[in-house]
Amino acid sequence: MKKNVVEHQRVTLSKLSAGVEAQILELTGGRAFRSKAFGLGLKTGARLIVKKTSYSANGCLIIALGDLRVVIGRGIADKIIVSTEFSESLT
């Protein structure tokens, strides 16, 4: 019997362009990072929209989580794995 498996294209948040909607699949940092991310509303299953991105090597991203806007650095964005294909099972 085959399990119902949903495959997602995994990419870091830092790779997305402005205007793209995504869902968080995984936070790859350590315990302290995950704790801080959770405090900002960044958790597995959360949906977000990239509002603005700076293309410099250490630029920042502005993301929208519902009505909340969060500014994060590219280093943090590199630790957040997202998918642009949504699954209700993650929420």
A tleap script that builds the chain and sets N, CA, C and O, in Angstrom:
source leaprc.protein.ff14SB
mol = sequence {
  NMET LYS LYS ASN VAL VAL GLU HIE GLN ARG
  VAL THR LEU SER LYS LEU SER ALA GLY VAL
  GLU ALA GLN ILE LEU GLU LEU THR GLY GLY
  ARG ALA PHE ARG SER LYS ALA PHE GLY LEU
  GLY LEU LYS THR GLY ALA ARG LEU ILE VAL
  LYS LYS THR SER TYR SER ALA ASN GLY CYS
  LEU ILE ILE ALA LEU GLY ASP LEU ARG VAL
  VAL ILE GLY ARG GLY ILE ALA ASP LYS ILE
  ILE VAL SER THR GLU PHE SER GLU SER LEU
  CTHR
}
set mol.1.N position { 0.831 -1.169 0.000 }
set mol.1.CA position { 0.000 0.000 0.000 }
set mol.1.C position { 0.888 1.249 0.000 }
set mol.1.O position { 1.811 1.363 0.807 }
set mol.2.N position { 0.603 2.175 -0.904 }
set mol.2.CA position { 1.420 3.366 -1.065 }
set mol.2.C position { 0.935 4.477 -0.144 }
set mol.2.O position { -0.266 4.731 -0.049 }
set mol.3.N position { 1.874 5.141 0.538 }
set mol.3.CA position { 1.529 6.260 1.404 }
set mol.3.C position { 1.262 7.495 0.553 }
set mol.3.O position { 1.854 7.666 -0.513 }
set mol.4.N position { 0.371 8.345 1.029 }
set mol.4.CA position { 0.082 9.602 0.353 }
set mol.4.C position { 1.153 10.615 0.752 }
set mol.4.O position { 1.087 11.199 1.834 }
set mol.5.N position { 2.126 10.820 -0.110 }
set mol.5.CA position { 3.259 11.702 0.178 }
set mol.5.C position { 3.161 12.939 -0.703 }
set mol.5.O position { 2.987 12.839 -1.918 }
set mol.6.N position { 3.277 14.109 -0.074 }
set mol.6.CA position { 3.274 15.366 -0.813 }
set mol.6.C position { 4.716 15.808 -0.988 }
set mol.6.O position { 5.430 16.000 -0.004 }
set mol.7.N position { 5.149 15.972 -2.223 }
set mol.7.CA position { 6.512 16.416 -2.482 }
set mol.7.C position { 6.518 17.924 -2.693 }
set mol.7.O position { 5.676 18.466 -3.409 }
set mol.8.N position { 7.459 18.581 -2.073 }
set mol.8.CA position { 7.575 20.027 -2.156 }
set mol.8.C position { 8.918 20.394 -2.767 }
set mol.8.O position { 9.924 19.726 -2.527 }
set mol.9.N position { 8.925 21.457 -3.554 }
set mol.9.CA position { 10.195 21.999 -4.014 }
set mol.9.C position { 10.745 22.833 -2.872 }
set mol.9.O position { 10.152 23.841 -2.486 }
set mol.10.N position { 11.866 22.415 -2.339 }
set mol.10.CA position { 12.464 23.077 -1.178 }
set mol.10.C position { 13.498 24.094 -1.647 }
set mol.10.O position { 14.370 23.794 -2.462 }
set mol.11.N position { 13.373 25.306 -1.106 }
set mol.11.CA position { 14.305 26.379 -1.430 }
set mol.11.C position { 14.418 27.268 -0.194 }
set mol.11.O position { 13.483 27.345 0.604 }
set mol.12.N position { 15.551 27.935 -0.034 }
set mol.12.CA position { 15.674 28.846 1.107 }
set mol.12.C position { 14.883 30.126 0.823 }
set mol.12.O position { 14.713 30.522 -0.330 }
set mol.13.N position { 14.414 30.749 1.873 }
set mol.13.CA position { 13.642 31.984 1.750 }
set mol.13.C position { 14.444 33.059 1.030 }
set mol.13.O position { 13.873 33.880 0.312 }
set mol.14.N position { 15.742 33.064 1.211 }
set mol.14.CA position { 16.596 34.092 0.593 }
set mol.14.C position { 16.596 34.026 -0.930 }
set mol.14.O position { 16.979 34.999 -1.581 }
set mol.15.N position { 16.181 32.911 -1.513 }
set mol.15.CA position { 16.175 32.751 -2.968 }
set mol.15.C position { 14.924 33.323 -3.632 }
set mol.15.O position { 14.878 33.439 -4.857 }
set mol.16.N position { 13.905 33.684 -2.841 }
set mol.16.CA position { 12.647 34.152 -3.414 }
set mol.16.C position { 12.702 35.628 -3.770 }
set mol.16.O position { 13.436 36.402 -3.156 }
set mol.17.N position { 11.925 36.003 -4.760 }
set mol.17.CA position { 11.814 37.393 -5.199 }
set mol.17.C position { 10.616 38.058 -4.533 }
set mol.17.O position { 9.743 37.390 -3.978 }
set mol.18.N position { 10.591 39.369 -4.599 }
set mol.18.CA position { 9.468 40.122 -4.045 }
set mol.18.C position { 8.173 39.711 -4.731 }
set mol.18.O position { 8.142 39.484 -5.940 }
set mol.19.N position { 7.108 39.620 -3.946 }
set mol.19.CA position { 5.800 39.264 -4.473 }
set mol.19.C position { 5.471 37.787 -4.417 }
set mol.19.O position { 4.337 37.395 -4.692 }
set mol.20.N position { 6.453 36.954 -4.062 }
set mol.20.CA position { 6.240 35.507 -4.037 }
set mol.20.C position { 5.651 35.089 -2.696 }
set mol.20.O position { 6.114 35.525 -1.642 }
set mol.21.N position { 4.623 34.240 -2.744 }
set mol.21.CA position { 4.020 33.686 -1.536 }
set mol.21.C position { 4.617 32.311 -1.300 }
set mol.21.O position { 4.829 31.553 -2.247 }
set mol.22.N position { 4.888 31.984 -0.043 }
set mol.22.CA position { 5.526 30.709 0.282 }
set mol.22.C position { 5.020 30.195 1.626 }
set mol.22.O position { 4.396 30.921 2.400 }
set mol.23.N position { 5.308 28.923 1.876 }
set mol.23.CA position { 4.965 28.291 3.145 }
set mol.23.C position { 6.239 27.727 3.752 }
set mol.23.O position { 7.033 27.094 3.055 }
set mol.24.N position { 6.439 27.952 5.040 }
set mol.24.CA position { 7.645 27.477 5.714 }
set mol.24.C position { 7.561 25.962 5.909 }
set mol.24.O position { 6.593 25.441 6.464 }
set mol.25.N position { 8.602 25.272 5.438 }
set mol.25.CA position { 8.688 23.819 5.595 }
set mol.25.C position { 9.560 23.436 6.777 }
set mol.25.O position { 9.282 22.461 7.476 }
set mol.26.N position { 10.632 24.219 7.002 }
set mol.26.CA position { 11.602 23.829 8.028 }
set mol.26.C position { 12.448 25.028 8.443 }
set mol.26.O position { 12.750 25.900 7.627 }
set mol.27.N position { 12.828 25.064 9.717 }
set mol.27.CA position { 13.799 26.030 10.227 }
set mol.27.C position { 15.060 25.231 10.524 }
set mol.27.O position { 15.037 24.338 11.371 }
set mol.28.N position { 16.162 25.538 9.839 }
set mol.28.CA position { 17.352 24.686 9.909 }
set mol.28.C position { 18.392 25.136 10.925 }
set mol.28.O position { 19.425 24.481 11.069 }
set mol.29.N position { 18.153 26.220 11.623 }
set mol.29.CA position { 19.112 26.700 12.609 }
set mol.29.C position { 19.022 25.928 13.913 }
set mol.29.O position { 18.247 24.982 14.043 }
set mol.30.N position { 19.819 26.345 14.861 }
set mol.30.CA position { 19.841 25.705 16.173 }
set mol.30.C position { 18.658 26.104 17.041 }
set mol.30.O position { 17.738 26.786 16.591 }
set mol.31.N position { 18.702 25.666 18.284 }
set mol.31.CA position { 17.596 25.903 19.221 }
set mol.31.C position { 17.350 27.397 19.446 }
set mol.31.O position { 16.200 27.836 19.454 }
set mol.32.N position { 18.398 28.168 19.626 }
set mol.32.CA position { 18.242 29.611 19.856 }
set mol.32.C position { 17.618 30.284 18.633 }
set mol.32.O position { 16.739 31.136 18.768 }
set mol.33.N position { 18.076 29.897 17.442 }
set mol.33.CA position { 17.496 30.463 16.222 }
set mol.33.C position { 16.013 30.134 16.116 }
set mol.33.O position { 15.199 31.012 15.829 }
set mol.34.N position { 15.659 28.871 16.347 }
set mol.34.CA position { 14.256 28.456 16.244 }
set mol.34.C position { 13.386 29.190 17.255 }
set mol.34.O position { 12.244 29.543 16.958 }
set mol.35.N position { 13.920 29.418 18.438 }
set mol.35.CA position { 13.183 30.141 19.462 }
set mol.35.C position { 12.919 31.588 19.037 }
set mol.35.O position { 11.802 32.085 19.181 }
set mol.36.N position { 13.938 32.257 18.519 }
set mol.36.CA position { 13.780 33.634 18.046 }
set mol.36.C position { 12.829 33.693 16.856 }
set mol.36.O position { 11.977 34.578 16.781 }
set mol.37.N position { 12.975 32.752 15.929 }
set mol.37.CA position { 12.106 32.710 14.755 }
set mol.37.C position { 10.652 32.521 15.162 }
set mol.37.O position { 9.761 33.184 14.631 }
set mol.38.N position { 10.414 31.618 16.105 }
set mol.38.CA position { 9.055 31.363 16.580 }
set mol.38.C position { 8.461 32.626 17.199 }
set mol.38.O position { 7.274 32.906 17.032 }
set mol.39.N position { 9.282 33.378 17.907 }
set mol.39.CA position { 8.842 34.636 18.502 }
set mol.39.C position { 8.428 35.672 17.470 }
set mol.39.O position { 7.623 36.557 17.760 }
set mol.40.N position { 8.974 35.563 16.274 }
set mol.40.CA position { 8.611 36.466 15.170 }
set mol.40.C position { 7.437 35.933 14.352 }
set mol.40.O position { 6.987 36.586 13.410 }
set mol.41.N position { 6.948 34.766 14.706 }
set mol.41.CA position { 5.843 34.170 13.949 }
set mol.41.C position { 6.298 33.255 12.836 }
set mol.41.O position { 5.479 32.779 12.049 }
set mol.42.N position { 7.605 32.998 12.758 }
set mol.42.CA position { 8.168 32.125 11.726 }
set mol.42.C position { 8.179 30.695 12.254 }
set mol.42.O position { 9.056 30.329 13.037 }
set mol.43.N position { 7.219 29.892 11.835 }
set mol.43.CA position { 7.127 28.509 12.287 }
set mol.43.C position { 6.699 27.628 11.130 }
set mol.43.O position { 6.137 28.109 10.147 }
set mol.44.N position { 6.962 26.354 11.248 }
set mol.44.CA position { 6.606 25.402 10.203 }
set mol.44.C position { 5.123 25.495 9.901 }
set mol.44.O position { 4.284 25.473 10.801 }
set mol.45.N position { 4.816 25.600 8.612 }
set mol.45.CA position { 3.432 25.702 8.166 }
set mol.45.C position { 2.949 27.118 7.951 }
set mol.45.O position { 1.927 27.329 7.297 }
set mol.46.N position { 3.669 28.104 8.493 }
set mol.46.CA position { 3.255 29.500 8.336 }
set mol.46.C position { 3.390 29.933 6.879 }
set mol.46.O position { 4.352 29.582 6.196 }
set mol.47.N position { 2.419 30.691 6.427 }
set mol.47.CA position { 2.476 31.240 5.065 }
set mol.47.C position { 2.939 32.681 5.129 }
set mol.47.O position { 2.587 33.424 6.045 }
set mol.48.N position { 3.730 33.063 4.145 }
set mol.48.CA position { 4.279 34.412 4.119 }
set mol.48.C position { 4.339 34.916 2.692 }
set mol.48.O position { 4.224 34.149 1.736 }
set mol.49.N position { 4.521 36.218 2.569 }
set mol.49.CA position { 4.723 36.847 1.262 }
set mol.49.C position { 5.980 37.696 1.361 }
set mol.49.O position { 6.125 38.485 2.295 }
set mol.50.N position { 6.883 37.542 0.411 }
set mol.50.CA position { 8.085 38.380 0.360 }
set mol.50.C position { 7.653 39.731 -0.205 }
set mol.50.O position { 7.208 39.820 -1.349 }
set mol.51.N position { 7.787 40.770 0.594 }
set mol.51.CA position { 7.368 42.106 0.174 }
set mol.51.C position { 8.478 42.855 -0.541 }
set mol.51.O position { 8.233 43.537 -1.537 }
set mol.52.N position { 9.699 42.730 -0.034 }
set mol.52.CA position { 10.826 43.448 -0.632 }
set mol.52.C position { 12.095 42.676 -0.331 }
set mol.52.O position { 12.231 42.079 0.737 }
set mol.53.N position { 13.011 42.690 -1.263 }
set mol.53.CA position { 14.285 42.023 -1.058 }
set mol.53.C position { 15.410 42.884 -1.614 }
set mol.53.O position { 15.256 43.562 -2.630 }
set mol.54.N position { 16.539 42.842 -0.926 }
set mol.54.CA position { 17.737 43.527 -1.379 }
set mol.54.C position { 18.653 42.466 -1.973 }
set mol.54.O position { 18.882 41.428 -1.354 }
set mol.55.N position { 19.168 42.713 -3.144 }
set mol.55.CA position { 19.969 41.686 -3.812 }
set mol.55.C position { 21.461 41.765 -3.490 }
set mol.55.O position { 22.263 41.036 -4.075 }
set mol.56.N position { 21.832 42.642 -2.567 }
set mol.56.CA position { 23.238 42.660 -2.158 }
set mol.56.C position { 23.529 41.399 -1.351 }
set mol.56.O position { 22.604 40.742 -0.872 }
set mol.57.N position { 24.774 41.065 -1.201 }
set mol.57.CA position { 25.175 39.806 -0.558 }
set mol.57.C position { 24.632 39.670 0.857 }
set mol.57.O position { 24.273 38.567 1.270 }
set mol.58.N position { 24.563 40.758 1.605 }
set mol.58.CA position { 24.070 40.677 2.977 }
set mol.58.C position { 22.816 41.515 3.186 }
set mol.58.O position { 22.558 41.996 4.289 }
set mol.59.N position { 22.044 41.685 2.127 }
set mol.59.CA position { 20.839 42.506 2.184 }
set mol.59.C position { 19.737 41.867 3.014 }
set mol.59.O position { 19.856 40.727 3.464 }
set mol.60.N position { 18.672 42.615 3.208 }
set mol.60.CA position { 17.583 42.121 4.039 }
set mol.60.C position { 16.342 41.857 3.201 }
set mol.60.O position { 16.241 42.274 2.047 }
set mol.61.N position { 15.407 41.154 3.816 }
set mol.61.CA position { 14.119 40.874 3.203 }
set mol.61.C position { 13.032 41.414 4.121 }
set mol.61.O position { 13.155 41.350 5.345 }
set mol.62.N position { 11.980 41.940 3.534 }
set mol.62.CA position { 10.787 42.298 4.292 }
set mol.62.C position { 9.734 41.278 3.907 }
set mol.62.O position { 9.407 41.112 2.731 }
set mol.63.N position { 9.207 40.595 4.918 }
set mol.63.CA position { 8.198 39.578 4.651 }
set mol.63.C position { 6.925 39.919 5.421 }
set mol.63.O position { 6.965 40.568 6.467 }
set mol.64.N position { 5.808 39.470 4.884 }
set mol.64.CA position { 4.509 39.671 5.527 }
set mol.64.C position { 3.998 38.327 6.023 }
set mol.64.O position { 3.939 37.348 5.278 }
set mol.65.N position { 3.631 38.304 7.295 }
set mol.65.CA position { 2.985 37.146 7.915 }
set mol.65.C position { 1.614 37.643 8.360 }
set mol.65.O position { 1.466 38.145 9.474 }
set mol.66.N position { 0.628 37.507 7.507 }
set mol.66.CA position { -0.680 38.100 7.796 }
set mol.66.C position { -0.542 39.612 7.797 }
set mol.66.O position { -0.073 40.195 6.818 }
set mol.67.N position { -0.948 40.254 8.890 }
set mol.67.CA position { -0.838 41.715 9.004 }
set mol.67.C position { 0.516 42.171 9.527 }
set mol.67.O position { 0.806 43.368 9.532 }
set mol.68.N position { 1.345 41.237 9.965 }
set mol.68.CA position { 2.654 41.539 10.541 }
set mol.68.C position { 3.716 41.640 9.447 }
set mol.68.O position { 3.754 40.813 8.536 }
set mol.69.N position { 4.580 42.660 9.540 }
set mol.69.CA position { 5.721 42.799 8.630 }
set mol.69.C position { 6.986 42.559 9.445 }
set mol.69.O position { 7.143 43.106 10.537 }
set mol.70.N position { 7.886 41.740 8.909 }
set mol.70.CA position { 9.117 41.387 9.602 }
set mol.70.C position { 10.286 41.632 8.660 }
set mol.70.O position { 10.235 41.261 7.487 }
set mol.71.N position { 11.336 42.258 9.176 }
set mol.71.CA position { 12.567 42.471 8.409 }
set mol.71.C position { 13.589 41.466 8.932 }
set mol.71.O position { 13.877 41.424 10.128 }
set mol.72.N position { 14.132 40.660 8.026 }
set mol.72.CA position { 15.150 39.676 8.416 }
set mol.72.C position { 16.353 39.793 7.496 }
set mol.72.O position { 16.229 40.187 6.336 }
set mol.73.N position { 17.508 39.448 8.022 }
set mol.73.CA position { 18.732 39.452 7.233 }
set mol.73.C position { 18.836 38.218 6.355 }
set mol.73.O position { 18.131 37.232 6.567 }
set mol.74.N position { 19.705 38.280 5.386 }
set mol.74.CA position { 19.877 37.169 4.453 }
set mol.74.C position { 20.393 35.913 5.160 }
set mol.74.O position { 20.049 34.802 4.758 }
set mol.75.N position { 21.207 36.068 6.199 }
set mol.75.CA position { 21.698 34.905 6.946 }
set mol.75.C position { 20.569 34.133 7.592 }
set mol.75.O position { 20.563 32.902 7.576 }
set mol.76.N position { 19.609 34.853 8.164 }
set mol.76.CA position { 18.440 34.196 8.747 }
set mol.76.C position { 17.591 33.572 7.649 }
set mol.76.O position { 17.122 32.443 7.791 }
set mol.77.N position { 17.390 34.298 6.559 }
set mol.77.CA position { 16.580 33.790 5.449 }
set mol.77.C position { 17.185 32.512 4.860 }
set mol.77.O position { 16.458 31.663 4.344 }
set mol.78.N position { 18.507 32.375 4.935 }
set mol.78.CA position { 19.167 31.160 4.434 }
set mol.78.C position { 18.858 29.939 5.294 }
set mol.78.O position { 19.048 28.809 4.843 }
set mol.79.N position { 18.387 30.143 6.520 }
set mol.79.CA position { 18.083 29.037 7.428 }
set mol.79.C position { 16.611 28.639 7.401 }
set mol.79.O position { 16.199 27.725 8.116 }
set mol.80.N position { 15.820 29.321 6.580 }
set mol.80.CA position { 14.385 29.047 6.503 }
set mol.80.C position { 14.086 28.380 5.168 }
set mol.80.O position { 14.251 28.987 4.109 }
set mol.81.N position { 13.643 27.123 5.224 }
set mol.81.CA position { 13.323 26.362 4.024 }
set mol.81.C position { 11.836 26.522 3.742 }
set mol.81.O position { 11.002 26.285 4.616 }
set mol.82.N position { 11.507 26.924 2.516 }
set mol.82.CA position { 10.116 27.186 2.149 }
set mol.82.C position { 9.745 26.444 0.871 }
set mol.82.O position { 10.595 25.886 0.177 }
set mol.83.N position { 8.451 26.459 0.587 }
set mol.83.CA position { 7.916 25.931 -0.659 }
set mol.83.C position { 6.899 26.923 -1.178 }
set mol.83.O position { 6.186 27.549 -0.393 }
set mol.84.N position { 6.821 27.075 -2.483 }
set mol.84.CA position { 5.801 27.931 -3.079 }
set mol.84.C position { 4.557 27.113 -3.423 }
set mol.84.O position { 3.567 27.662 -3.907 }
set mol.85.N position { 4.606 25.812 -3.177 }
set mol.85.CA position { 3.438 24.930 -3.337 }
set mol.85.C position { 2.906 24.661 -1.942 }
set mol.85.O position { 3.665 24.271 -1.054 }
set mol.86.N position { 1.615 24.863 -1.739 }
set mol.86.CA position { 1.064 24.788 -0.396 }
set mol.86.C position { 0.433 23.445 -0.095 }
set mol.86.O position { -0.118 22.777 -0.970 }
set mol.87.N position { 0.530 23.070 1.173 }
set mol.87.CA position { -0.075 21.850 1.664 }
set mol.87.C position { -0.813 22.172 2.944 }
set mol.87.O position { -0.230 22.732 3.872 }
set mol.88.N position { -2.090 21.825 3.008 }
set mol.88.CA position { -2.877 22.060 4.218 }
set mol.88.C position { -2.364 21.224 5.374 }
set mol.88.O position { -2.608 21.563 6.532 }
set mol.89.N position { -1.646 20.119 5.083 }
set mol.89.CA position { -1.186 19.234 6.146 }
set mol.89.C position { -0.089 19.855 6.999 }
set mol.89.O position { 0.187 19.357 8.091 }
set mol.90.N position { 0.545 20.930 6.533 }
set mol.90.CA position { 1.610 21.582 7.296 }
set mol.90.C position { 1.063 22.586 8.301 }
set mol.90.O position { 1.754 22.935 9.258 }
set mol.91.N position { -0.144 23.049 8.106 }
set mol.91.CA position { -0.692 24.086 8.997 }
set mol.91.C position { -1.305 23.496 10.232 }
set mol.91.O position { -1.809 24.230 11.082 }
savepdb mol mol.pdb
quit
